[in-house]
Amino acid sequence: MSVAFSKINNFVLDVGQAKHNFGTDTCYVALTNAITASTAHVLTDITQVTGTGYTAGGKTTGTSAYSQTSGTATLTVTTTSLTWTAGASDWGALRYVVIYNNTASSKNLIGYWDYGSSITLINTDTFTVDLSAGILTLA
């Protein structure tokens, strides 16, 4: 399944206002079933999934690296895969994997991956996010 990445609209403003320093900031991944790119700006603007095996705030992506070659910049992270395992309590539905800057005081959102339809995890089901291709590219 091809999963498309979309930026949060406010992300472009946040970059111009220096709310992100991808060379030193730590990004996290959170899971939700609903997000609106035009109105969601910070982590508290989304309702995260609930259930045994998921902790509010999600998981860290590890150390970020931001580099450019020939005018194209790429954000990569050291954690190339994140996995959650549902426990005895079923998770609510999830559809979106949201990346945000945990170092920013308001936990500003960067973007999200849309899985196309809602997914419900039951006891022992796992959900894995592959970050090996990097987070985003700015050209």
C-alpha positions as CSV (number, residue, x, y, z in Angstrom):
1,M,0.0,0.0,0.0
2,S,1.3,3.4,-0.9
3,V,0.9,5.9,1.9
4,A,1.1,9.6,1.0
5,F,2.7,12.2,3.2
6,S,1.0,15.6,3.5
7,K,2.3,18.6,5.3
8,I,0.3,20.5,7.9
9,N,-0.6,23.9,6.4
10,N,0.8,25.8,9.3
11,F,4.2,24.0,9.0
12,V,5.3,26.5,6.3
13,L,4.6,29.4,8.7
14,D,6.4,27.6,11.6
15,V,9.5,27.1,9.4
16,G,9.6,30.8,8.6
17,Q,9.2,31.7,12.3
18,A,12.0,29.3,13.3
19,K,9.9,27.0,15.4
20,H,11.8,24.0,14.0
21,N,15.5,23.2,14.2
22,F,15.7,19.8,12.6
23,G,19.4,19.5,13.3
24,T,18.7,19.4,17.0
25,D,15.0,19.0,17.7
26,T,13.4,15.6,18.5
27,C,10.4,14.5,16.4
28,Y,7.7,12.1,17.6
29,V,5.0,10.1,15.9
30,A,1.5,10.0,17.2
31,L,-1.6,8.1,15.9
32,T,-5.1,9.5,15.2
33,N,-8.2,8.7,13.2
34,A,-8.9,12.3,12.2
35,I,-6.8,15.3,11.2
36,T,-7.5,18.5,9.2
37,A,-4.3,19.9,7.7
38,S,-5.7,23.4,7.5
39,T,-6.7,23.7,11.1
40,A,-4.5,21.4,13.1
41,H,-1.3,23.2,14.2
42,V,-0.1,21.5,17.4
43,L,-0.4,18.1,19.1
44,T,-3.4,19.2,21.2
45,D,-5.4,19.8,18.0
46,I,-5.7,16.1,17.3
47,T,-7.4,13.3,19.3
48,Q,-5.0,10.4,19.6
49,V,-6.0,6.8,19.6
50,T,-6.6,5.1,22.9
51,G,-6.1,1.5,24.0
52,T,-3.7,-0.7,25.8
53,G,-0.3,-0.5,24.2
54,Y,-0.5,3.1,23.0
55,T,0.8,5.9,25.2
56,A,-0.4,9.5,24.5
57,G,2.2,11.5,22.7
58,G,3.3,8.5,20.6
59,K,6.9,7.4,20.2
60,T,10.2,9.2,19.5
61,T,11.8,9.0,16.1
62,G,15.2,9.3,17.6
63,T,17.8,11.8,16.6
64,S,16.9,14.0,13.6
65,A,19.3,14.9,10.8
66,Y,18.6,17.7,8.2
67,S,20.8,17.9,5.2
68,Q,20.7,19.4,1.7
69,T,22.2,18.5,-1.6
70,S,21.9,20.7,-4.7
71,G,19.1,22.8,-3.1
72,T,17.0,19.9,-1.8
73,A,16.8,19.3,1.9
74,T,15.9,16.0,3.5
75,L,14.8,15.3,7.1
76,T,15.8,11.8,8.3
77,V,15.7,10.1,11.7
78,T,17.7,7.4,13.4
79,T,14.7,5.3,14.3
80,T,13.7,3.7,11.0
81,S,10.8,1.7,12.3
82,L,8.2,2.2,15.1
83,T,5.9,-0.6,16.2
84,W,2.9,-0.6,18.6
85,T,1.2,-3.8,19.9
86,A,-2.4,-3.6,21.0
87,G,-3.1,-5.0,24.4
88,A,-6.2,-6.5,25.9
89,S,-8.2,-3.2,25.4
90,D,-9.0,-2.8,21.7
91,W,-7.7,0.4,20.1
92,G,-10.1,3.0,18.6
93,A,-9.7,3.3,14.9
94,L,-6.6,4.9,13.4
95,R,-6.0,6.2,10.0
96,Y,-3.3,8.9,10.2
97,V,0.3,8.8,11.4
98,V,1.3,12.3,12.6
99,I,4.8,13.6,12.9
100,Y,5.4,16.5,15.3
101,N,8.2,18.4,16.8
102,N,8.4,17.4,20.5
103,T,11.1,19.9,21.3
104,A,8.9,22.9,20.2
105,S,7.1,24.3,23.2
106,S,3.7,23.8,21.6
107,K,4.6,20.5,20.0
108,N,4.0,21.8,16.5
109,L,2.8,19.4,13.9
110,I,4.8,18.8,10.7
111,G,2.8,16.5,8.6
112,Y,1.0,13.1,8.4
113,W,0.7,9.9,6.4
114,D,-2.8,8.9,5.4
115,Y,-3.5,5.2,5.3
116,G,-6.6,5.7,3.2
117,S,-9.1,4.1,5.6
118,S,-9.4,3.4,9.3
119,I,-7.7,0.5,10.9
120,T,-8.8,-1.1,14.2
121,L,-6.3,-3.1,16.3
122,I,-7.4,-5.8,18.6
123,N,-5.4,-7.7,21.2
124,T,-1.9,-8.7,20.0
125,D,-2.3,-6.9,16.6
126,T,0.7,-4.8,15.7
127,F,1.0,-1.6,13.7
128,T,4.4,-0.6,12.3
129,V,5.5,2.7,10.8
130,D,8.4,2.6,8.4
131,L,10.5,5.8,8.5
132,S,13.5,4.4,6.6
133,A,12.9,6.6,3.5
134,G,13.1,9.7,5.7
135,I,10.4,12.1,6.8
136,L,10.2,14.9,4.3
137,T,12.0,16.6,1.4
138,L,12.0,20.3,0.7
139,A,13.1,21.4,-2.8
